[in-house]
């Protein structure tokens, strides 16, 4: 099994967290900290569980349907961990596609967002991964993904600008090629 496909090693995380606590001058035997390494290991297993999940499993609910208009799911809440500072970024995803005879169960769009979000990420890569996966898996005429997120590495540390929102987009197929389709999807996403 390659390093990338190994499950999260909780014991290594616990040891590392204990070292961090010692490095910042804490008493790891203090009542409030005794269980912290275990809690952090379980937290990382939860927050980064998408690293070990295949998004293909969410394609079992693809249906043949003679529908050739926009399918859009707006305001999908997501959270991810920024790979630069290991801090969360939290926001909303807007995901749309123009079917080519195949539609996906609506909850699966949100599940696909979660699979890719629950990894060490950058928002830009996350946006592309969602769009590329849906485009290639459904053989859609077009896909549009817009993510809006607040990055705690910017809001509570560093420049400290709470309330700022980063917006990224990925357009594929007709939404990228055709200005009219692009304008329509963007207006629908931001109503």
Beta strands, then each sheet from edge to edge (+ up, - down):
strand 1: 62-64
strand 2: 70-82
strand 3: 87-98
strand 4: 102-104
strand 5: 120-121
strand 6: 142-151
strand 7: 166-173
sheet 1: 1+ 4-
sheet 2: 5+ 2+ 3- 6+ 7-
end
